[in-house]
Amino acid sequence: MNENDRYHKWVEWSEKDDAYIGHCPDLITGIHGNDPTRLYAELCDAVDEVIRHFKQEGRPLPPPRIRPMREVG
């Protein structure tokens, strides 16, 4: 698993913004766009950039805290 995969990312429609919003709250506040598929790819690229920046600065990555919901069995 690469480091990007450790962080939960999702795209959802925002009525307020009249656009799709891409989220990865452990690393970035969010990005927006009109095409959800393209936006998810851009979100993954943005997360990769943040991870590279942390590494270049010699800073540890924050632990992933936001997790997708799971069914209780």
N, C-alpha and C positions, 0 to 999 in steps of 0.2 A: 504494500500500500504506500502510495506516495503521500507526502505531507499535506498536499491539497485535499486529499480524500478524507483526512481526519476531521475536516471542518464541514459542518452542515450548511448547505447552500440551497436556496429555493427562490423561485420566481412566482409572483402573484400579481393579479390585476388590482390597481388602486383606482377606485372611482374618484377619490379626491384629486389625484394627480392626473387622471385620465391617461394613464400609462402603466406598463408593467414595471414592477420594482423587483430588483434582484437583491437578495439579502444574504449576508454572511456575518451575523452580529458578533461573532468572536474576533473578527479581523477588520471588517469595514462597515460603514454605516449603511451603504446601499448604493445601487446605481439604477438608472431607469432607461426604458426604451419602448419601442412599439412592437417588436417581434420577440415573443418569449423564447424561442429556440436560440436565436442570435444573442439575446440578452444573457441567457444562461452561459453560453460560450464566453461572452465578454466578462461575466462574473467570475468564471473559473480563471481567466487570464488575469483579472484584477487580484484575485487571491494569490495566484502565483507571484505576481509582482510584490505584494505585501510580504510574502514569505521570503523572497529574495532580498528585500530591503532589510528585514529583521536580521537575516544572516550576514549581510554586508556590514551592518552596524554592530555585529557581535552580540545582539540581544537575543535572549531566549524567546521562543514562540509562546504565546499564551496557551494554556491548556484548552482544548475544546470543551465547552460547557453546554452549548446548545445541541440537543440531540433530537432526532425525529421521534415522533410518537410511536410507541410499539404496542401491539395488542398484548393484553395480559391473557395468558392461556391457562 
